[in-house]
Amino acid sequence: FDPNSMVIQVPSHQLGSILGKGGQRIRDLRMQSGSNISIEPKDFEPQRQLRNVTITGTYEQRQWANYLIMMAIQAADAEKAMKGGG
């Protein structure tokens, strides 16, 4: 266990809102937070509904990255709801 990292679980269907097109969103999240963000590979356990996202950095960087990830997911959920998906 690395004291400079934290693991959050994200529903598999919401990973796209973190990754973005061509990985642009996750690059932005890394840059904005100053942390390293890595997503557990799909082939690890393809049937799992939740995937581990590891955030590494200082306490502040990890908290900021976690917040940004949650905001990205909420924004994607709100956009989906407005389009009538769900």
Backbone hydrogen bonds, N-H to C=O, Kabsch-Sander energy under -0.5 kcal/mol:
donor,donor_aa,acceptor,acceptor_aa,energy
5,S,2,D,-2.0
6,M,55,I,-2.5
8,I,53,V,-2.7
10,V,51,R,-2.6
12,S,49,Q,-3.4
14,Q,11,P,-2.2
15,L,12,S,-1.5
17,S,14,Q,-0.9
18,I,14,Q,-0.6
18,I,15,L,-1.2
19,L,15,L,-2.7
20,G,16,G,-2.7
23,G,20,G,-1.8
24,Q,21,K,-1.8
25,R,19,L,-0.9
26,I,19,L,-1.7
27,R,23,G,-1.7
28,D,24,Q,-2.2
29,L,25,R,-2.7
30,R,26,I,-2.3
31,M,27,R,-2.3
32,Q,28,D,-3.2
33,S,29,L,-2.2
34,G,30,R,-2.1
36,N,56,T,-2.7
38,S,54,T,-2.6
40,E,52,N,-2.8
44,F,41,P,-1.5
45,E,42,K,-0.7
48,R,45,E,-2.0
51,R,10,V,-2.8
53,V,8,I,-3.1
54,T,38,S,-2.9
54,T,52,N,-0.5
55,I,6,M,-3.1
56,T,36,N,-2.8
57,G,4,N,-2.9
62,R,58,T,-2.6
63,Q,59,Y,-2.5
64,W,60,E,-2.6
65,A,61,Q,-2.6
66,N,62,R,-2.5
67,Y,63,Q,-2.3
68,L,64,W,-2.6
69,I,65,A,-2.5
70,M,66,N,-2.4
71,M,67,Y,-2.4
72,A,68,L,-2.2
73,I,69,I,-2.1
74,Q,70,M,-2.5
75,A,71,M,-2.6
76,A,72,A,-1.9
77,D,73,I,-2.4
78,A,74,Q,-2.6
79,E,75,A,-2.3
80,K,76,A,-2.3
81,A,77,D,-2.3
82,M,78,A,-2.2
83,K,79,E,-1.5
84,G,81,A,-1.0
85,G,80,K,-2.5
